[in-house]
């Protein structure tokens, strides 16, 4: 910093491709802070170090970072909204250093505009300062890429490329020559990889024009069979680092290159403003609308994941009932083992969130084997996890109780459930965004002065990333048939316990009584097939319709999963019992009365 005369240096969480989750060699912010959450930015001044993170990670950050770091709670009352707001509000005549590869184009433009009146500006050192001191930094991944079969993708890569070329040709004005894609090559080419844990994607750049299509990727990742596949769809392969001389030399010829607002600012700087046009990511919009084949694949994947989840819940309840102490880590590991047995299983979609007691109050808590935290009997236990299958990416959360829950826990769970049901049963006209529906998930909680500080739900991929846009319940993007989205309200009592219920949904057309304005009405269909425990539900707080929804959901789980569980008597008996349970906690057994269970 002294050499470059910097007043601040910013270390984002993202990599050069804007990935939310990053490869081990890109975990610069985690390495320098010790904070393992997926969202957060480190800011180092000449005298002080700051970690800026949102409400999902406030408590986790306090636990993980040492006294050298000051935690900035972004989004809190009176606090900055994010790291750029924090910087803007404190600098004057300052030079702020950042690796331009890790800064999105739109963020760089907005931040520079805000800094200019303060006599400050961004500065881009030629080397990443963290890399200079990270002596044992892991090398970049060279894991092989592979073809995702057409039976799962629903559309050939050649047709996707032809569609994109047609879209580029129709872009006004008629000066756009091609598009540089920095984070969607996996979907565009029907390829998958293993560069980032839990995300079957790979680091690459894809240039598409009318005359040529070039994939810039590490040579070691492409096998002979992949090279043959690329040739079959007229894609040229070049070295990953060749993208920079390609851009500098303007090898595509005349015209401008289309980039998205999320493209790395380093690319913008290399191109210069005369040679690029910034447009919203049409590929992201296409990817978000799942084909019928992709939706059928997701239904099958969620059935398989539901089978694993039910077998695991039956095992866990049996073990706890027998008096065994089960750690958070062991519970998560066992669930993964059940998932491994499923057809098309490729790994986890993200690290298992397996949390009891106060740990469950951390929305993104991950257990560690060495901690040996036992699942408690007097607080809720939360598990948020999902498998990656060749035909779908799964994301499910269930909260259960292995003892007698308190009235406070039951009331909170009931309010969370009511929000979950309100989203699941929503009917809305075309043009409605997830953000407009978000209040439905919170209304019941707000009634009792409760809330949660994370989003209500997000899009997800078809054997791709577990978080996918542009749709979501925090997004203003209108929901359309084919969008998939999670529904996950929760409540967290700090340092005590937490709970969340999450199911995956897809958007579909529905018929209404009056059909005002015609066939424009939309609703959701549930993909997730895991029962919701009724023990913590308060019947007197629920409407007749809400009680029936719970019974219908749990009965549907039995109907769909029973054929796959006939050889696992423990799991099938558990599922039948859950499907037949009444709402609420069982009344205590009268003194002197004994019951023999058959």
Secondary structure, DSSP 4 states (H G I P E B T S, - for coil): -TTTT-SEEEE-S--TT--SS--GGG-HHHHHH----SS-EEEEESS-EEEEE-GGGHHHHHHHS-TTEEEEETTSTTS-SSHHHHHHTT-SS-EEEE-GGGSBHHHHHHHHHHHHTTT-EEE--SS-HHHHH-TTPPPPP-PPPEEPPHHHHSS-HHHHHHHHHHHHHHSSSTTEEEEEESS-HHHHHTEE--SBTTB-----EEEEESS-EEEE--GGG--HHHHHHHHHTT-EEE-TTHHHHHHHTTTT-SSEEEE-TTSBHHHHHHH-GGGEEE---HHHHHHHS--HHHHHHHHHHHHHHHHHHHHHHHHHHHHHHTT---BHHHHHHHHHHHHHTSTTEEEESS--EEEEGGGGGSTT----GGG-PBPPSSS-EEEEE-EEETTEE--EEEEE-SS---HHHHHHHHHHHHHHHHHHT--EETT-BHHHHHHHHHHHHHHTT---SS-S-EE--SSS-SSEEEEETT--SBP-TT-EEEE--EEEETTTEEEE-BEEEEEEE---SS-TTSS-EEEEEE--------TT--GGGS-HHHHHHHHHHHHHHHHHHGGGSTT-HHHHHHHHHHHHPPSSPPPPPPTT------
